[in-house]
Amino acid sequence: MKVLITYASAGAGHRRAAEAVYDYLKSNRKDLELELTDVLDFSGLFFRFCYDFGYPFLVHYAVWLWSFFFWLTQFKPTRWISRKGASIVNYLSCRKFVQYLKNGGFDYIISTHFLSSELAAGLRSKKRIKAKLITVVTDFGVHPFWVSVGTDLYIAASGLTRVKLLNAGVPADAIRVFGIPFNPDFAKAHDRSVLADKLGIDAKMFTALLITGSFGSGPLEEITKLLCGFAQVLVVCAKNKSLFKRLERQNLKDVKVLGFVNNADELMAVSDLIITKPGGLSITELLNMGLFPIFVAAIPGQEQENIKTLAAYGVGFAPKNVAEIRDFVMELKNDPQKLEILKKNIREVVRSEACRELADVIR
């Protein structure tokens, strides 16, 4: 049986989810012939440029414009126009991918991005491919672009995500609440003391982890300065080299400054709470680590929808300003019982078997 796992490298979350599915199937389903593909590898140069640089530019330097585009594609009176226009552009820009799907002879296509889902669904609905299409929605909210006629099965992140899919017209029997696939490292048990020694920090101190993606965006420096002296702070600057240098020079008390890291699971394991962006994959990983999140620097649209969905479960805190972060962290530090109560809410939304349950569908 031939299975394609496909994604679009627009933000790391879609890729990480696809890789998690691929790695699980490769290890546990020896009967499958697998391919892992980035749809953008088959697109035109300008189209790829828009995804690789246009999206990051908008969300960092023209958030108002990104917010307008998101609203335009979600607002019912304009949705059909924007969707039709986007569909035409997507098809013309990704014709090589369409041909790849036609010639691939796949039995299943598992997509973790709405672009590849839409292209595959179009072929599926016109009976130009026989492959069954499974779309993994990698957010807790549901943008209309995720829903495409021709999709056989939708994997939802939570029960409320399922409700949003139903409201978008998806039949109930076409939805499974498996959660978002993630790297199994985020489900491992860790020894906090051992990891703390390895990382050179104090295992007994109340610890806050600050990590906001590969760009190190948001008010990380301001938050770090407000928390230092009150809590142990692990701040991940990622690719933000100027931030890394500034914080290093300041030598703040009980602050460990990190650049780009590949051990986020270990950093979470030694932390009491996390301050982060509300991306779908990031949320999935931290919830499986049992961390209560404080959300900052949310991208208008999908990330704000993630916050709203989680808030209905009593998970996450979205402060109005940086001062509220300090007050909230200090409150939880001084009242461990309250933190434990908040962590219990995580059990209502966490899904740790997404890859296994998805593998069981492929028969």
C-alpha positions as CSV (number, residue, x, y, z in Angstrom):
1,M,0.0,0.0,0.0
2,K,1.4,3.4,-1.0
3,V,1.0,6.4,1.2
4,L,1.9,10.0,0.6
5,I,2.4,12.3,3.6
6,T,2.4,15.9,2.4
7,Y,2.7,19.4,3.9
8,A,3.7,23.0,3.0
9,S,6.7,24.5,4.7
10,A,4.8,27.6,5.7
11,G,5.7,27.7,9.4
12,A,7.4,24.7,11.0
13,G,4.3,23.2,12.5
14,H,2.8,21.7,9.3
15,R,6.2,20.0,8.6
16,R,6.6,18.7,12.1
17,A,3.2,17.1,12.1
18,A,3.9,15.5,8.7
19,E,7.3,14.2,9.9
20,A,5.7,12.8,13.1
21,V,3.2,10.8,11.0
22,Y,5.9,9.7,8.6
23,D,8.3,8.5,11.3
24,Y,5.5,6.6,13.2
25,L,4.4,4.8,10.0
26,K,7.9,4.0,9.0
27,S,8.6,2.4,12.4
28,N,5.3,0.7,12.9
29,R,3.8,-0.1,9.5
30,K,6.4,-2.0,7.5
31,D,3.6,-3.0,5.0
32,L,3.4,0.6,3.7
33,E,5.4,2.3,1.0
34,L,5.9,5.9,2.2
35,E,6.7,9.2,0.6
36,L,7.1,12.5,2.5
37,T,6.7,15.6,0.3
38,D,6.6,19.4,0.6
39,V,4.0,20.7,-1.9
40,L,6.0,23.9,-2.3
41,D,8.9,21.9,-3.9
42,F,6.6,21.4,-6.9
43,S,5.5,25.1,-7.1
44,G,6.8,28.0,-9.1
45,L,9.5,30.2,-7.7
46,F,7.3,33.3,-7.1
47,F,4.6,31.2,-5.4
48,R,7.2,29.6,-3.1
49,F,8.7,33.0,-2.4
50,C,5.3,34.3,-1.3
51,Y,5.1,31.4,1.2
52,D,8.7,31.4,2.3
53,F,9.1,35.2,2.7
54,G,5.7,36.8,2.2
55,Y,4.0,35.2,5.1
56,P,6.8,35.8,7.6
57,F,7.1,39.4,6.4
58,L,3.3,40.0,6.9
59,V,3.0,38.5,10.4
60,H,6.1,40.3,11.6
61,Y,6.0,43.7,9.8
62,A,2.5,44.2,8.5
63,V,0.2,42.4,10.9
64,W,-2.7,44.6,10.0
65,L,-2.5,43.5,6.4
66,W,-2.3,39.8,7.3
67,S,-5.3,40.3,9.7
68,F,-7.2,41.9,6.8
69,F,-6.5,39.0,4.4
70,F,-7.5,36.5,7.1
71,W,-10.7,38.3,7.7
72,L,-11.4,38.5,3.9
73,T,-11.0,34.8,3.5
74,Q,-13.2,34.0,6.6
75,F,-16.0,36.6,6.2
76,K,-19.0,34.8,4.6
77,P,-19.9,37.4,2.0
78,T,-16.4,37.5,0.6
79,R,-15.3,34.0,1.4
80,W,-16.4,32.4,-1.9
81,I,-14.6,35.0,-4.0
82,S,-11.3,34.8,-2.0
83,R,-11.6,31.0,-2.0
84,K,-12.2,30.8,-5.8
85,G,-9.3,33.2,-6.5
86,A,-7.0,31.3,-4.2
87,S,-7.9,28.0,-5.8
88,I,-7.1,29.2,-9.3
89,V,-3.8,30.6,-8.2
90,N,-3.0,27.4,-6.2
91,Y,-3.7,25.2,-9.2
92,L,-1.8,27.2,-11.7
93,S,1.2,27.5,-9.3
94,C,1.3,23.9,-8.3
95,R,0.5,22.0,-11.5
96,K,3.6,19.9,-11.1
97,F,2.2,18.7,-7.7
98,V,-1.1,17.9,-9.3
99,Q,0.6,15.8,-11.9
100,Y,2.7,14.2,-9.2
101,L,-0.5,13.1,-7.4
102,K,-2.0,11.8,-10.7
103,N,1.1,9.7,-11.5
104,G,1.9,8.6,-7.9
105,G,-0.5,5.7,-7.7
106,F,-1.1,6.5,-4.0
107,D,-3.7,4.6,-1.9
108,Y,-3.7,7.2,0.8
109,I,-2.8,10.9,0.9
110,I,-2.3,12.4,4.4
111,S,-2.0,16.2,4.3
112,T,-1.1,18.5,7.1
113,H,-1.6,21.8,5.2
114,F,-4.8,23.1,3.5
115,L,-2.9,23.8,0.2
116,S,-2.0,20.2,-0.4
117,S,-5.4,19.1,0.9
118,E,-7.2,21.4,-1.6
119,L,-5.2,20.2,-4.6
120,A,-5.7,16.6,-3.7
121,A,-9.4,17.0,-2.9
122,G,-10.0,18.7,-6.3
123,L,-8.6,15.6,-8.0
124,R,-10.4,13.2,-5.7
125,S,-13.8,14.9,-6.2
126,K,-13.3,14.7,-10.0
127,K,-12.2,11.0,-9.7
128,R,-8.8,11.8,-11.2
129,I,-7.1,10.0,-8.4
130,K,-8.2,7.0,-6.4
131,A,-6.3,7.8,-3.2
132,K,-8.3,8.4,0.0
133,L,-7.5,11.8,1.3
134,I,-7.0,12.4,5.0
135,T,-6.6,16.1,6.1
136,V,-4.9,16.7,9.5
137,V,-6.1,20.1,10.8
138,T,-3.0,21.4,12.6
139,D,-4.9,24.2,14.5
140,F,-7.5,24.1,17.2
141,G,-9.7,26.5,15.2
142,V,-10.8,25.8,11.7
143,H,-10.3,28.3,8.8
144,P,-12.6,27.7,5.8
145,F,-9.6,26.8,3.6
146,W,-9.2,23.6,5.6
147,V,-12.5,22.3,4.3
148,S,-12.5,20.9,0.7
149,V,-15.0,18.8,-1.1
150,G,-13.4,15.5,-1.9
151,T,-11.7,15.0,1.5
152,D,-12.5,11.5,2.9
153,L,-11.5,12.2,6.6
154,Y,-10.6,15.1,8.8
155,I,-8.4,14.7,11.9
156,A,-9.5,17.2,14.5
157,A,-7.3,18.6,17.4
158,S,-10.1,18.6,19.9
159,G,-13.8,18.1,20.5
160,L,-14.4,21.8,19.9
161,T,-12.4,21.6,16.7
162,R,-14.8,18.9,15.6
163,V,-17.7,21.2,16.3
164,K,-16.2,23.9,14.2
165,L,-15.8,21.4,11.3
166,L,-19.4,20.3,11.7
167,N,-20.4,24.0,11.5
168,A,-18.4,24.3,8.3
169,G,-20.5,21.6,6.7
170,V,-18.3,18.5,7.2
171,P,-20.4,15.3,7.9
172,A,-20.0,13.8,11.3
173,D,-18.8,10.5,10.0
174,A,-15.9,12.3,8.2
175,I,-14.3,13.6,11.4
176,R,-12.1,11.9,14.0
177,V,-10.8,13.6,17.1
178,F,-7.3,12.2,17.3
179,G,-5.4,15.3,18.1
180,I,-2.4,16.8,16.2
181,P,0.4,14.4,15.5
182,F,3.6,15.3,17.3
183,N,7.2,14.0,18.0
184,P,7.1,11.3,20.7
185,D,9.9,13.0,22.5
186,F,7.2,15.3,23.9
187,A,5.5,12.3,25.6
188,K,8.6,10.9,27.3
189,A,9.1,10.9,31.1
190,H,12.1,13.0,32.1
191,D,14.1,13.2,35.3
192,R,14.0,16.9,36.2
193,S,17.1,16.8,38.4
194,V,19.2,15.0,35.8
195,L,18.2,17.4,33.1
196,A,18.7,20.4,35.2
197,D,22.3,19.3,35.9
198,K,22.8,18.7,32.2
199,L,21.5,22.2,31.4
200,G,23.3,23.9,34.2
201,I,20.3,25.2,36.1
202,D,18.7,24.8,39.5
203,A,16.1,22.0,39.5
204,K,14.4,23.3,42.7
205,M,13.7,26.9,41.4
206,F,10.4,27.8,39.9
207,T,11.2,28.0,36.2
208,A,9.5,29.8,33.3
209,L,10.4,28.9,29.7
210,L,10.1,31.6,27.1
211,I,10.0,30.3,23.5
212,T,8.2,31.9,20.6
213,G,9.3,30.0,17.5
214,S,12.2,30.2,15.1
215,F,12.2,34.0,14.9
216,G,12.3,34.7,18.6
217,S,9.5,37.1,18.2
218,G,7.4,39.0,20.8
219,P,8.4,40.9,23.9
220,L,10.9,38.3,25.1
221,E,13.5,40.8,26.4
222,E,10.9,42.8,28.4
223,I,9.3,39.6,29.9
224,T,12.8,38.3,30.8
225,K,13.7,41.5,32.6
226,L,10.4,41.5,34.6
227,L,10.7,37.9,35.7
228,C,14.4,37.8,36.5
229,G,15.0,37.7,40.3
230,F,11.5,36.3,40.9
231,A,11.9,33.1,38.9
232,Q,14.5,31.1,37.0
233,V,14.0,32.0,33.3
234,L,15.0,30.0,30.2
235,V,14.7,32.3,27.2
236,V,15.1,30.8,23.7
237,C,16.1,33.5,21.2
238,A,16.2,31.0,18.3
239,K,17.4,32.9,15.1
240,N,17.1,36.3,16.8
241,K,20.8,36.8,17.2
242,S,20.6,40.5,18.2
243,L,18.2,39.5,21.1
244,F,20.6,36.8,22.1
245,K,23.6,39.2,22.2
246,R,21.7,41.8,24.2
247,L,20.5,39.4,26.9
248,E,23.9,37.8,27.1
249,R,25.5,41.1,27.8
250,Q,23.1,42.0,30.5
251,N,23.9,38.9,32.5
252,L,20.5,38.9,34.3
253,K,20.1,37.0,37.5
254,D,18.8,33.4,37.2
255,V,18.4,33.8,33.4
256,K,19.8,31.3,31.0
257,V,19.9,32.6,27.4
258,L,19.7,30.1,24.6
259,G,19.9,30.4,20.8
260,F,18.4,28.0,18.4
261,V,17.6,24.7,20.2
262,N,16.7,21.1,19.3
263,N,15.9,20.0,22.8
264,A,12.7,21.8,23.4
265,D,11.3,18.7,25.2
266,E,14.1,18.8,27.7
267,L,13.6,22.5,28.4
268,M,9.9,21.9,28.9
269,A,10.6,19.0,31.3
270,V,12.5,21.3,33.7
271,S,10.0,24.1,33.5
272,D,6.9,24.9,35.6
273,L,5.1,26.9,32.9
274,I,5.7,28.2,29.4
275,I,5.3,31.5,27.8
276,T,4.9,31.0,24.1
277,K,3.1,31.6,20.8
278,P,-0.2,29.7,20.3
279,G,0.7,27.7,17.2
280,G,-1.1,24.4,16.8
281,L,1.9,22.2,17.1
282,S,3.5,24.2,19.9
283,I,0.3,23.8,21.9
284,T,0.1,20.1,21.2
285,E,3.7,19.6,22.4
286,L,3.5,21.6,25.6
287,L,0.1,20.0,26.5
288,N,1.6,16.6,26.2
289,M,4.4,17.7,28.5
290,G,1.8,18.9,31.0
291,L,2.8,22.5,30.9
292,F,0.3,25.3,31.4
293,P,0.8,28.0,28.8
294,I,0.8,31.8,28.8
295,F,0.3,33.0,25.2
296,V,2.1,36.0,23.7
297,A,2.6,37.5,20.2
298,A,-0.4,35.7,18.8
299,I,-0.8,36.0,15.0
300,P,-4.2,37.4,14.1
301,G,-6.4,34.8,12.8
302,Q,-5.5,31.2,13.4
303,E,-3.4,31.7,16.5
304,Q,-6.1,33.8,18.1
305,E,-8.6,31.1,17.3
306,N,-6.4,28.6,19.0
307,I,-6.5,30.8,22.2
308,K,-10.3,31.0,22.1
309,T,-10.7,27.3,21.6
310,L,-8.3,26.4,24.5
311,A,-9.9,29.0,26.7
312,A,-13.2,27.1,26.5
313,Y,-11.3,24.2,28.2
314,G,-9.8,26.5,30.8
315,V,-6.4,26.1,29.3
316,G,-4.0,29.0,28.7
317,F,-3.7,32.6,29.8
318,A,-3.6,35.5,27.3
319,P,-2.4,38.6,29.1
320,K,-3.3,42.1,28.0
321,N,0.2,43.4,28.7
322,V,3.6,42.2,30.0
323,A,2.9,43.3,33.5
324,E,0.0,40.8,33.7
325,I,2.5,38.1,32.8
326,R,4.7,38.9,35.8
327,D,1.7,39.1,38.2
328,F,0.3,35.8,36.9
329,V,3.7,34.0,37.1
330,M,4.2,35.3,40.6
331,E,0.7,34.1,41.6
332,L,1.3,30.6,40.4
333,K,4.8,30.5,42.0
334,N,3.3,31.4,45.3
335,D,0.3,29.1,45.0
336,P,1.5,25.7,43.6
337,Q,-2.0,24.3,44.3
338,K,-3.6,26.7,41.8
339,L,-1.0,25.7,39.2
340,E,-1.9,22.1,39.7
341,I,-5.6,22.8,39.3
342,L,-4.9,24.6,36.1
343,K,-2.8,21.7,34.8
344,K,-5.8,19.4,35.4
345,N,-7.7,21.2,32.7
346,I,-5.1,20.0,30.2
347,R,-6.4,16.5,30.5
348,E,-9.7,17.6,28.8
349,V,-7.9,18.6,25.6
350,V,-4.7,16.6,25.4
351,R,-4.6,13.8,22.8
352,S,-1.4,11.7,22.9
353,E,-2.1,8.9,20.4
354,A,-2.7,10.8,17.2
355,C,-0.1,9.0,15.2
356,R,-1.2,5.5,16.3
357,E,-4.9,6.2,15.8
358,L,-4.2,7.7,12.3
359,A,-2.2,4.5,11.5
360,D,-5.1,2.4,12.4
361,V,-7.3,4.2,9.8
362,I,-5.0,3.1,7.0
363,R,-6.2,-0.4,6.1
